[in-house]
Amino acid sequence: MIAKKRWTAIGVALIILVLMSVDNIFIKIALSMVSPFAYVWMSLLIGMIALAVYTFGIKKERIPFPLMSRRVWLYILQIGFFNFFTGRMSILSLNYLSASTNSYINNFIGFITMGMSCVILKEKPTIFQMIGSLIAFAGLRVFFPAGPQGGECLGIALVLISITGIAYTNNIARKLAQETDNKISNTIISTLALLMGGLLMVVTSIIIDGFPPMVNGYFPWIAILFTGISTNAFGMTAWNGILRTLRSYEASVLGASMVIWVSLLAFFILGERITMHQILGIAMQLVGIGLVQVRADTRFFRKNAKKSDKK
């Protein structure tokens, strides 16, 4: 039953990652017609409205105030800030990086999450998971044989700020689920986090970029709606649900597969070329992703544990 639930979570995660990959391509195209900050705040506002209507209007869920201790509110506030405020820096970075490069840099999130989970959650990775992570992220050096130049440095810095915040929320979301025994609805947590962090980012973006936003053409509106609904609202909600089954670093390194979908879409839609060293780097990521999914409770480890007990 546990194994089935885990593989279901992995399947749902892959669907979400494909949708997010499409979203990356949409954003890259739309940023030539609308400013990055305008895109960020409008897509967040749409996500906030959509998720609030779904949670409080359609599902008619209510905030369980007896369970909402000060500690719980603090966790949710942190999830909102680091996911929907600092986490949106990744969108801004697409102004300086290609879609495939942006996605590949995002793969550092698994390594950061794993390091944080050892401290925050006391979840220690197996030897296979450590080897897998090393192989996966060694692929970054293969992917980038030469150092970044010009605007790429700023773009990479923005991505690193983004993924560090999201890596932290991956751990905090799982810790929150553990401490509350999953008694608080995942939808409620996601909605409150999006409303808190999203509102701060909306206000900040309008102050920086001004109002009203300048949007050229109809495509940016399609992209903004897609980002707001599929990624900001329901994608993040589903991802937080996945973290109740998968360990935080497993989910994050699984997310590294997103570079494959983004690279393929960028090649066919945006015309971005994929070089041989980039393909090799992606292949190393795949090997690493496979090894990271090997946990201490798998058949291999149980079998060897029984042999050890018999001795």
Rosetta silent file (secondary structure, phi, psi, omega in degrees, C-alpha in Angstrom):
SEQUENCE: MIAKKRWTAIGVALIILVLMSVDNIFIKIALSMVSPFAYVWMSLLIGMIALAVYTFGIKKERIPFPLMSRRVWLYILQIGFFNFFTGRMSILSLNYLSASTNSYINNFIGFITMGMSCVILKEKPTIFQMIGSLIAFAGLRVFFPAGPQGGECLGIALVLISITGIAYTNNIARKLAQETDNKISNTIISTLALLMGGLLMVVTSIIIDGFPPMVNGYFPWIAILFTGISTNAFGMTAWNGILRTLRSYEASVLGASMVIWVSLLAFFILGERITMHQILGIAMQLVGIGLVQVRADTRFFRKNAKKSDKK
SCORE:     score description
SCORE:     0.000 S_00000001
   1 L     0.000  -44.547 -179.699    0.000    0.000    0.000 S_00000001
   2 H   -63.986  -42.457 -179.097    2.814    2.405    0.942 S_00000001
   3 H   -64.201  -41.770  179.495    4.731    1.571   -2.255 S_00000001
   4 H   -62.716  -43.307 -179.990    1.609    2.107   -4.399 S_00000001
   5 H   -63.094  -38.614 -179.366    0.929    5.465   -2.723 S_00000001
   6 H   -67.462  -43.496  179.957    4.525    6.505   -3.300 S_00000001
   7 H   -69.759  -30.079  173.958    4.519    5.608   -7.004 S_00000001
   8 H   -64.088  -42.730  178.631    1.203    7.417   -7.431 S_00000001
   9 H   -62.325  -39.637  178.969    2.805   10.518   -5.919 S_00000001
  10 H   -64.769  -41.577  178.544    5.746   10.179   -8.332 S_00000001
  11 H   -62.754  -44.443  178.206    3.333    9.903  -11.296 S_00000001
  12 H   -63.132  -40.454  179.653    1.392   13.005  -10.231 S_00000001
  13 H   -60.064  -41.576 -179.263    4.684   14.862   -9.731 S_00000001
  14 H   -65.857  -37.414  177.187    5.768   14.081  -13.296 S_00000001
  15 H   -63.032  -44.464  178.720    2.456   15.402  -14.699 S_00000001
  16 H   -60.928  -41.506 -177.710    2.906   18.621  -12.727 S_00000001
  17 H   -66.133  -35.590  176.665    6.474   18.966  -13.977 S_00000001
  18 H   -65.166  -43.154  178.237    5.387   18.620  -17.621 S_00000001
  19 H   -62.910  -40.262  178.205    2.775   21.368  -17.090 S_00000001
  20 H   -67.123  -31.281  177.427    5.409   23.574  -15.442 S_00000001
  21 H   -66.675  -43.197  175.521    7.716   22.948  -18.400 S_00000001
  22 H   -60.783  -40.140  179.913    5.034   24.187  -20.793 S_00000001
  23 H   -60.613  -41.455  178.601    4.610   27.151  -18.467 S_00000001
  24 H   -58.473  -41.177  179.822    8.335   28.000  -18.753 S_00000001
  25 H   -67.105  -44.430  178.183    8.042   28.165  -22.533 S_00000001
  26 H   -58.178  -44.598 -178.837    4.913   30.332  -22.340 S_00000001
  27 H   -62.701  -45.276 -178.304    6.681   32.721  -19.928 S_00000001
  28 H   -58.325  -41.947  179.674    9.773   32.978  -22.136 S_00000001
  29 H   -69.442  -44.121 -174.640    7.614   33.961  -25.131 S_00000001
  30 H   -67.460  -28.740 -176.210    5.391   36.330  -23.120 S_00000001
  31 L   -67.742  -10.550  173.893    8.296   38.271  -21.567 S_00000001
  32 L   -83.749   -6.443 -176.749    8.976   39.868  -24.951 S_00000001
  33 L  -123.380   -6.378  179.926    5.505   41.463  -24.734 S_00000001
  34 E  -150.917  149.024 -178.974    5.133   42.272  -21.027 S_00000001
  35 L   -69.164  149.070 -178.619    7.525   43.295  -18.229 S_00000001
  36 H   -56.751  -43.645 -178.125    8.699   40.501  -15.869 S_00000001
  37 H   -66.191  -37.872  177.390    7.299   42.178  -12.744 S_00000001
  38 H   -64.141  -41.647  179.164    3.897   42.724  -14.392 S_00000001
  39 H   -61.620  -44.206 -177.881    3.837   39.077  -15.430 S_00000001
  40 H   -60.943  -51.604 -173.058    4.712   37.961  -11.900 S_00000001
  41 H   -73.137  -34.295  179.353    2.079   39.978  -10.051 S_00000001
  42 H   -69.503  -41.132  178.602   -0.754   39.399  -12.529 S_00000001
  43 H   -67.671  -35.740  176.907   -0.215   35.630  -12.638 S_00000001
  44 H   -66.918  -42.324 -179.538    0.008   35.530   -8.833 S_00000001
  45 H   -62.536  -42.073  177.946   -3.189   37.551   -8.451 S_00000001
  46 H   -63.673  -42.453  177.915   -5.050   35.188  -10.786 S_00000001
  47 H   -62.315  -40.715  179.329   -3.705   32.201   -8.848 S_00000001
  48 H   -61.886  -46.469 -179.534   -4.775   33.755   -5.547 S_00000001
  49 H   -65.156  -46.322 -177.515   -8.320   34.382   -6.768 S_00000001
  50 H   -61.132  -45.418 -176.759   -8.642   30.946   -8.415 S_00000001
  51 H   -72.853  -35.411  178.357   -7.425   29.008   -5.369 S_00000001
  52 H   -65.502  -42.704  178.326   -9.458   31.084   -2.899 S_00000001
  53 H   -63.657  -43.428 -179.485  -12.645   30.521   -4.908 S_00000001
  54 H   -63.938  -45.786 -175.005  -11.901   26.791   -5.193 S_00000001
  55 H   -72.492  -52.649 -172.919  -11.054   26.332   -1.494 S_00000001
  56 H   -91.699  -23.658 -178.678  -13.610   28.542    0.218 S_00000001
  57 H   -95.728  -56.345 -176.093  -16.310   28.689   -2.481 S_00000001
  58 H   -78.293  -52.005 -179.386  -16.424   25.343   -4.309 S_00000001
  59 L   -80.308  -17.899  179.196  -15.009   22.987   -1.646 S_00000001
  60 L    55.499   38.619  175.521  -16.428   25.166    1.158 S_00000001
  61 L   -79.510  154.383  179.700  -13.459   24.442    3.397 S_00000001
  62 L  -127.551  152.678  179.554  -12.907   26.527    6.487 S_00000001
  63 L   -70.476  120.696 -178.861   -9.780   27.470    8.419 S_00000001
  64 L   -79.257   79.496 -173.960   -9.522   25.070   11.416 S_00000001
  65 H   -55.055  -35.237  178.009   -8.637   27.742   13.982 S_00000001
  66 H   -60.023  -28.243 -179.802   -8.353   25.279   16.931 S_00000001
  67 H   -91.282   -9.459 -173.403   -5.469   23.570   15.086 S_00000001
  68 L   -89.737   77.569  177.078   -3.870   26.834   13.936 S_00000001
  69 L   -72.024  169.858  177.745   -1.264   27.451   16.621 S_00000001
  70 H   -59.611  -36.296  179.431    1.216   30.298   16.379 S_00000001
  71 H   -64.553  -41.524  179.127    3.808   27.771   15.181 S_00000001
  72 H   -64.407  -45.789  178.173    1.517   26.563   12.376 S_00000001
  73 H   -59.867  -37.957  179.570    0.820   30.131   11.228 S_00000001
  74 H   -65.808  -40.759  176.994    4.570   30.790   11.209 S_00000001
  75 H   -60.737  -47.141 -178.006    5.186   27.717    9.028 S_00000001
  76 H   -64.465  -39.562  177.806    2.496   28.803    6.563 S_00000001
  77 H   -62.000  -41.334  178.766    3.858   32.352    6.466 S_00000001
  78 H   -65.332  -42.044  178.159    7.329   30.993    5.664 S_00000001
  79 H   -60.158  -43.999 -179.999    5.926   28.757    2.906 S_00000001
  80 H   -64.267  -44.782 -176.796    4.123   31.746    1.409 S_00000001
  81 H   -67.032  -50.207 -174.223    7.114   34.096    1.578 S_00000001
  82 H   -78.520  -22.042  179.441    9.780   31.740    0.232 S_00000001
  83 H   -88.410  -42.921 -171.508    7.541   30.066   -2.351 S_00000001
  84 H  -109.898   -1.650  173.572    5.612   33.011   -3.763 S_00000001
  85 L  -110.396  -73.114  178.334    7.922   35.951   -3.044 S_00000001
  86 H   -67.312  -30.882 -178.810   11.553   34.903   -3.356 S_00000001
  87 H   -65.043  -21.766 -179.927   10.473   31.849   -5.361 S_00000001
  88 H   -79.305   -5.429  178.442    9.141   34.053   -8.190 S_00000001
  89 H   -61.312  -24.038  179.234   12.670   35.305   -8.907 S_00000001
  90 H   -62.991  -34.441  177.325   12.997   32.349  -11.266 S_00000001
  91 H   -66.700  -42.736  179.619   10.489   34.004  -13.611 S_00000001
  92 H   -62.040  -32.144 -177.396   12.519   37.222  -13.602 S_00000001
  93 H   -67.866  -21.517  179.909   15.632   35.211  -14.499 S_00000001
  94 L   -66.854  -11.714  175.049   14.061   34.135  -17.807 S_00000001
  95 L   -74.267  -16.196 -174.988   14.763   37.672  -18.984 S_00000001
  96 L  -120.984  -15.716 -176.718   18.488   36.799  -18.898 S_00000001
  97 L  -122.742  155.592  172.343   18.661   33.041  -19.486 S_00000001
  98 L   -70.663  159.910 -177.785   17.406   30.629  -22.121 S_00000001
  99 H   -61.144  -42.102 -178.628   14.496   28.422  -21.024 S_00000001
 100 H   -69.102  -38.981  178.335   16.625   25.262  -20.982 S_00000001
 101 H   -66.643  -42.181  177.295   19.470   26.924  -19.039 S_00000001
 102 H   -57.769  -46.243 -179.067   17.011   28.345  -16.514 S_00000001
 103 H   -65.045  -38.834 -177.373   15.497   24.907  -15.985 S_00000001
 104 H   -68.274  -40.805  177.636   18.901   23.257  -15.655 S_00000001
 105 H   -61.862  -33.477  178.945   20.120   25.709  -13.009 S_00000001
 106 L   -59.643  -19.488 -178.404   16.932   24.950  -11.095 S_00000001
 107 L   -67.296  -13.890  174.662   18.276   21.425  -10.617 S_00000001
 108 H   -63.028  -18.018 -175.684   20.474   22.664   -7.800 S_00000001
 109 H   -59.572  -35.136  179.816   17.298   22.633   -5.722 S_00000001
 110 H   -63.567  -42.734  179.737   17.601   18.898   -5.027 S_00000001
 111 H   -65.979  -44.265  179.776   21.062   19.265   -3.544 S_00000001
 112 H   -64.101  -42.934 -179.476   20.039   22.286   -1.438 S_00000001
 113 H   -64.167  -41.776  179.931   16.869   20.537   -0.260 S_00000001
 114 H   -62.500  -43.533  178.404   18.754   17.388    0.694 S_00000001
 115 H   -62.464  -42.260  179.205   21.246   19.377    2.744 S_00000001
 116 H   -67.308  -37.697 -176.743   18.462   21.268    4.501 S_00000001
 117 H   -66.259  -29.606  177.431   16.414   18.130    5.172 S_00000001
 118 H   -63.723  -32.967 -178.217   19.320   16.574    7.086 S_00000001
 119 H   -89.301  -47.843 -173.408   19.164   19.510    9.510 S_00000001
 120 H   -77.134  -45.038 -173.419   15.450   20.422    9.551 S_00000001
 121 L  -105.215   -8.469 -176.943   13.821   16.995    9.222 S_00000001
 122 L    59.986   30.491  178.364   16.653   14.700   10.359 S_00000001
 123 L   -97.989  105.747 -176.892   16.079   12.655    7.191 S_00000001
 124 L   -91.211  131.608 -179.636   19.411   11.180    6.203 S_00000001
 125 L   -72.497  155.543  175.781   19.826    9.990    2.587 S_00000001
 126 L   -78.045  170.209  179.460   21.000    6.467    1.718 S_00000001
 127 H   -61.975  -36.981  178.058   24.348    5.854    0.042 S_00000001
 128 H   -63.899  -41.544 -179.143   22.529    5.357   -3.293 S_00000001
 129 H   -67.154  -36.388  178.022   20.767    8.696   -2.900 S_00000001
 130 H   -67.519  -43.523  178.657   24.015   10.477   -2.095 S_00000001
 131 H   -63.953  -42.516  179.285   25.748    8.933   -5.129 S_00000001
 132 H   -59.857  -42.500  179.254   22.735    9.776   -7.287 S_00000001
 133 H   -64.865  -41.509  179.859   22.790   13.403   -6.188 S_00000001
 134 H   -63.136  -42.809  179.008   26.516   13.701   -6.865 S_00000001
 135 H   -64.896  -45.282 -177.481   26.102   12.246  -10.370 S_00000001
 136 H   -60.648  -44.529 -174.802   23.069   14.419  -11.094 S_00000001
 137 H   -89.216  -11.946  169.201   24.685   17.654  -10.057 S_00000001
 138 H   -68.877  -25.749  177.862   28.083   16.794  -11.518 S_00000001
 139 H   -62.599  -21.507  177.465   26.140   16.992  -14.761 S_00000001
 140 H   -63.714  -37.904  179.131   25.920   20.751  -14.220 S_00000001
 141 H   -67.703  -34.328  177.131   29.655   21.052  -14.859 S_00000001
 142 H   -70.646  -39.254 -178.892   29.231   19.061  -18.075 S_00000001
 143 H   -65.431  -35.753  179.809   26.258   21.194  -19.102 S_00000001
 144 L  -114.418   79.821 -179.592   28.288   24.392  -18.559 S_00000001
 145 L   -66.443  -25.685  176.845   31.815   23.698  -19.920 S_00000001
 146 L  -117.825  151.630 -179.210   32.492   27.458  -19.870 S_00000001
 147 L   -67.040  154.340  178.189   31.563   29.912  -17.142 S_00000001
 148 L   -65.924  152.427 -178.565   28.472   32.140  -17.521 S_00000001
 149 L  -131.953  155.950  173.666   28.955   35.596  -18.991 S_00000001
 150 L    56.864 -131.442 -177.611   27.163   38.952  -18.958 S_00000001
 151 H   -64.161  -17.893  178.780   23.494   38.885  -18.031 S_00000001
 152 H   -60.348  -35.311 -179.244   23.702   35.141  -17.401 S_00000001
 153 H   -62.728  -43.238  177.870   25.384   35.826  -14.047 S_00000001
 154 H   -65.529  -42.169  179.190   22.427   37.948  -12.895 S_00000001
 155 H   -60.879  -43.809  179.324   19.994   35.341  -14.202 S_00000001
 156 H   -64.796  -39.590  178.503   21.798   32.548  -12.343 S_00000001
 157 H   -61.584  -41.605  179.047   21.840   34.632   -9.140 S_00000001
 158 H   -64.629  -40.391  178.303   18.064   35.134   -9.387 S_00000001
 159 H   -64.936  -41.531 -179.314   17.506   31.397   -9.894 S_00000001
 160 H   -63.774  -38.705  175.563   19.691   30.551   -6.893 S_00000001
 161 H   -62.300  -43.870 -178.586   17.696   32.941   -4.687 S_00000001
 162 H   -62.160  -51.148 -173.660   14.506   31.336   -5.961 S_00000001
 163 H   -73.990  -26.594  175.570   15.480   27.698   -5.463 S_00000001
 164 H   -64.887  -41.764  177.025   17.036   28.278   -2.049 S_00000001
 165 H   -65.482  -43.278 -178.923   13.700   29.638   -0.864 S_00000001
 166 H   -68.717  -36.998  176.832   11.717   26.822   -2.473 S_00000001
 167 H   -59.939  -40.569  178.508   14.108   24.194   -1.073 S_00000001
 168 H   -65.030  -42.659 -179.492   13.438   25.611    2.381 S_00000001
 169 H   -68.560  -30.725  176.041    9.655   25.517    1.865 S_00000001
 170 H   -57.731  -41.756 -179.979    9.883   21.900    0.645 S_00000001
 171 H   -74.391  -41.580 -179.069   11.270   20.987    4.051 S_00000001
 172 H   -67.005  -37.650  179.157    8.960   23.251    6.044 S_00000001
 173 H   -63.580  -41.118  178.616    5.863   21.946    4.227 S_00000001
 174 H   -69.847  -38.974  178.973    6.819   18.369    5.080 S_00000001
 175 H   -64.399  -40.106  177.706    7.673   19.326    8.664 S_00000001
 176 H   -61.619  -43.786  178.678    4.295   21.042    9.016 S_00000001
 177 H   -62.687  -39.009 -179.885    2.525   17.910    7.756 S_00000001
 178 H   -67.956  -45.154 -175.274    4.473   15.755   10.231 S_00000001
 179 H   -71.377  -26.468  179.658    3.852   17.983   13.251 S_00000001
 180 L  -100.701    4.304 -178.810    0.115   18.301   12.545 S_00000001
 181 L    54.110   34.798  178.998   -0.310   14.612   11.547 S_00000001
 182 L    58.276   25.692 -178.407   -1.842   15.830    8.248 S_00000001
 183 L   -80.003  -19.875  177.432   -4.894   17.058   10.175 S_00000001
 184 L   -95.663  128.384 -178.333   -4.898   20.426    8.395 S_00000001
 185 L   -53.787  134.650  177.348   -6.139   20.283    4.813 S_00000001
 186 H   -60.859  -35.240  179.562   -3.396   20.625    2.227 S_00000001
 187 H   -65.751  -40.121  178.448   -5.692   22.935    0.243 S_00000001
 188 H   -63.434  -45.253 -179.842   -6.129   25.246    3.228 S_00000001
 189 H   -61.377  -46.345 -178.656   -2.366   25.414    3.789 S_00000001
 190 H   -64.690  -40.739 -179.000   -1.665   26.131    0.106 S_00000001
 191 H   -65.125  -47.450 -179.852   -4.396   28.767   -0.119 S_00000001
 192 H   -63.647  -40.787  179.885   -3.262   30.648    2.975 S_00000001
 193 H   -64.098  -43.025  179.820    0.397   30.464    1.878 S_00000001
 194 H   -66.044  -41.223  179.754   -0.434   31.770   -1.600 S_00000001
 195 H   -64.857  -41.393 -178.965   -2.579   34.604   -0.234 S_00000001
 196 H   -69.686  -58.064 -178.004    0.128   35.697    2.239 S_00000001
 197 H   -68.651  -37.536 -178.999    3.201   35.420    0.012 S_00000001
 198 H   -65.071  -42.180 -179.627    1.355   36.356   -3.163 S_00000001
 199 H   -61.400  -41.441  178.719   -0.070   39.577   -1.723 S_00000001
 200 H   -62.652  -42.078 -179.327    3.391   40.728   -0.662 S_00000001
 201 H   -70.520  -37.457  178.524    4.803   40.026   -4.132 S_00000001
 202 H   -60.661  -49.537 -179.398    1.866   41.724   -5.888 S_00000001
 203 H   -62.270  -45.637 -178.893    2.316   44.930   -3.856 S_00000001
 204 H   -62.452  -43.394 -178.071    6.110   44.902   -4.277 S_00000001
 205 H   -65.387  -40.446  179.227    5.903   44.315   -8.051 S_00000001
 206 H   -66.354  -39.168  177.887    3.392   47.145   -8.566 S_00000001
 207 H   -62.278  -41.630 -178.486    5.586   49.521   -6.538 S_00000001
 208 H   -74.221  -44.428 -170.430    8.626   48.612   -8.669 S_00000001
 209 H   -96.353  -19.514 -177.774    6.926   48.377  -12.088 S_00000001
 210 L    88.596  171.091 -178.735    4.056   50.840  -11.755 S_00000001
 211 L  -142.181  141.340    2.765    0.378   50.570  -12.613 S_00000001
 212 L   -81.189  162.586  179.790   -1.400   49.854  -14.940 S_00000001
 213 L   -74.135  148.015  177.257    0.703   47.119  -16.586 S_00000001
 214 L   -98.572  116.392 -179.362    1.584   47.365  -20.268 S_00000001
 215 E  -123.306  122.104 -179.250    0.657   44.191  -22.158 S_00000001
 216 L  -101.421  114.678  178.316    1.225   43.916  -25.918 S_00000001
 217 L    91.220  176.242 -177.335   -0.973   41.377  -27.694 S_00000001
 218 L   -94.256  -23.261 -175.436   -3.250   38.601  -26.504 S_00000001
 219 H   -61.308  -41.741  178.700   -0.714   35.810  -25.959 S_00000001
 220 H   -55.563  -34.150  179.047    0.655   37.203  -22.668 S_00000001
 221 H   -66.890  -37.399  176.590   -2.850   37.005  -21.217 S_00000001
 222 H   -63.310  -45.377 -179.336   -3.073   33.321  -22.182 S_00000001
 223 H   -64.678  -41.792 -179.932    0.326   32.697  -20.591 S_00000001
 224 H   -63.110  -42.898  177.477   -0.575   34.687  -17.450 S_00000001
 225 H   -62.859  -43.202 -179.382   -3.807   32.706  -17.016 S_00000001
 226 H   -63.386  -46.302  178.915   -1.960   29.425  -17.510 S_00000001
 227 H   -62.637  -45.820 -176.779    0.746   30.346  -14.986 S_00000001
 228 H   -62.317  -43.632 -174.917   -1.752   31.658  -12.465 S_00000001
 229 H   -86.610  -51.999 -172.811   -4.105   28.679  -12.546 S_00000001
 230 H   -77.304  -33.077 -175.920   -1.987   25.639  -13.458 S_00000001
 231 H  -101.040  -58.370 -175.166    1.247   26.575  -11.669 S_00000001
 232 H   -67.078  -39.891 -176.288    0.630   29.131   -8.917 S_00000001
 233 H   -88.455  -73.754 -169.643   -2.719   27.780   -7.730 S_00000001
 234 H   -85.444  -27.861  177.106   -3.239   24.086   -8.361 S_00000001
 235 H   -64.528  -46.802  179.342    0.288   23.010   -9.302 S_00000001
 236 H   -67.770  -34.605  177.818    1.727   24.204   -5.994 S_00000001
 237 H   -63.886  -46.186  179.281   -1.221   22.729   -4.078 S_00000001
 238 H   -64.950  -37.187 -179.550   -0.678   19.319   -5.668 S_00000001
 239 H   -65.574  -41.092  177.050    3.086   19.580   -5.051 S_00000001
 240 H   -62.466  -33.418  176.488    2.540   20.270   -1.345 S_00000001
 241 H   -67.704  -37.524  178.505    0.328   17.163   -1.270 S_00000001
 242 H   -62.614  -35.149 -179.097    3.118   15.116   -2.852 S_00000001
 243 L   -67.739   -9.869  175.515    5.462   16.217   -0.053 S_00000001
 244 L   -81.364  -14.076  179.786    3.202   14.357    2.377 S_00000001
 245 L  -110.965  -49.282 -178.525    4.285   11.107    0.700 S_00000001
 246 L   -89.364  148.917  172.055    7.736   11.725   -0.763 S_00000001
 247 L   -66.993  151.834 -171.931   10.694   13.000    1.196 S_00000001
 248 H   -58.701  -43.015 -177.682   11.486   16.612    0.386 S_00000001
 249 H   -74.769  -26.695  175.805   14.803   15.935   -1.381 S_00000001
 250 H   -65.301  -44.297  179.539   13.285   13.008   -3.339 S_00000001
 251 H   -64.793  -40.461 -177.844   10.586   15.297   -4.700 S_00000001
 252 H   -68.186  -43.717  179.972   13.101   18.031   -5.502 S_00000001
 253 H   -71.835  -31.924  172.698   15.570   15.806   -7.324 S_00000001
 254 H   -60.111  -36.154  178.357   12.650   14.169   -9.152 S_00000001
 255 H   -63.153  -16.631  178.242   11.854   17.718  -10.238 S_00000001
 256 H   -63.513  -21.195  178.677   15.208   17.782  -12.019 S_00000001
 257 H   -64.602  -15.318  179.873   13.540   15.801  -14.827 S_00000001
 258 H   -59.099  -28.500 -179.579   11.835   19.065  -15.760 S_00000001
 259 H   -62.421  -30.359  179.987   14.975   20.074  -17.652 S_00000001
 260 H   -66.125  -49.310 -177.853   14.272   17.291  -20.165 S_00000001
 261 H   -66.718  -40.874  179.978   10.780   18.511  -20.977 S_00000001
 262 H   -64.543  -43.360 -178.895   11.842   22.165  -21.073 S_00000001
 263 H   -62.794  -42.726  179.056   14.812   21.427  -23.351 S_00000001
 264 H   -65.131  -45.164  179.813   12.660   19.459  -25.785 S_00000001
 265 H   -65.785  -40.337  179.982    9.925   22.113  -25.841 S_00000001
 266 H   -64.892  -34.550  179.236   12.487   24.912  -26.169 S_00000001
 267 H   -66.968  -46.608 -175.213   14.076   23.111  -29.127 S_00000001
 268 H   -81.146  -32.063 -175.408   10.812   22.626  -31.039 S_00000001
 269 H   -98.382  -45.952 -175.790    9.016   25.853  -30.074 S_00000001
 270 H   -94.749  -12.761 -179.410   11.723   28.433  -29.347 S_00000001
 271 L    76.869   18.667  178.173   14.407   27.036  -31.626 S_00000001
 272 L   -74.195  129.758 -177.848   16.955   26.782  -28.789 S_00000001
 273 L   -80.561  143.855  176.071   19.785   24.442  -29.783 S_00000001
 274 L  -112.335  115.200 -177.193   20.805   21.545  -27.531 S_00000001
 275 L   -83.413  169.950 -178.042   24.527   20.753  -27.768 S_00000001
 276 H   -64.137  -39.653 -179.193   26.178   17.387  -27.167 S_00000001
 277 H   -69.659  -27.578  175.647   27.598   18.406  -23.777 S_00000001
 278 H   -70.902  -39.651  177.144   24.117   19.541  -22.717 S_00000001
 279 H   -63.245  -40.508  178.290   22.659   16.175  -23.712 S_00000001
 280 H   -64.885  -40.416  178.240   25.394   14.425  -21.707 S_00000001
 281 H   -62.800  -40.769  178.256   24.642   16.641  -18.714 S_00000001
 282 H   -65.895  -40.168  178.641   20.947   15.793  -18.943 S_00000001
 283 H   -61.139  -39.723  177.641   21.777   12.069  -19.195 S_00000001
 284 H   -64.865  -35.648  176.321   23.797   12.320  -15.981 S_00000001
 285 H   -61.377  -43.249 -178.706   20.799   13.978  -14.364 S_00000001
 286 H   -61.964  -43.354  177.780   18.588   11.028  -15.337 S_00000001
 287 H   -60.959  -45.254  179.396   20.990    8.509  -13.802 S_00000001
 288 H   -62.548  -41.741  179.160   21.125   10.564  -10.626 S_00000001
 289 H   -60.025  -42.003  179.701   17.348   10.897  -10.469 S_00000001
 290 H   -63.291  -42.319 -179.502   16.970    7.119  -10.699 S_00000001
 291 H   -69.411  -33.389 -178.784   19.413    6.484   -7.861 S_00000001
 292 H   -67.433  -22.074  179.438   17.840    9.112   -5.624 S_00000001
 293 L   -80.011   -2.090  177.664   14.554    7.198   -5.726 S_00000001
 294 L   -85.542  112.941 -177.958   16.223    4.238   -3.934 S_00000001
 295 L  -107.646  167.593 -177.857   15.202    4.474   -0.283 S_00000001
 296 L   -67.921  -15.927 -178.873   16.147    2.458    2.780 S_00000001
 297 L   -99.775   14.232  178.719   12.716    0.813    2.827 S_00000001
 298 L   -78.654  170.093 -175.630   13.013   -0.632   -0.697 S_00000001
 299 H   -59.271  -38.244 -178.998   13.155   -4.358   -1.405 S_00000001
 300 H   -58.937  -48.559 -176.497   16.965   -4.273   -1.838 S_00000001
 301 H   -72.172  -36.806  178.987   17.571   -2.862    1.625 S_00000001
 302 H   -63.795  -40.647 -178.432   14.912   -5.036    3.331 S_00000001
 303 H   -63.893  -44.917 -179.807   16.441   -8.170    1.796 S_00000001
 304 H   -70.668  -30.434  178.179   19.952   -7.292    2.987 S_00000001
 305 H   -66.302  -39.131  179.287   18.648   -6.276    6.414 S_00000001
 306 H   -66.197  -39.408  179.198   17.090   -9.759    6.857 S_00000001
 307 H   -63.003  -40.542  179.671   20.384  -11.426    5.878 S_00000001
 308 H   -63.952  -38.970 -179.868   22.158   -9.291    8.453 S_00000001
 309 H   -65.654  -37.831 -178.694   19.610  -10.269   11.139 S_00000001
 310 H   -66.314  -34.086  178.754   20.094  -13.978   10.416 S_00000001
 311 L   -68.864    0.000    0.000   23.819  -13.624   10.906 S_00000001
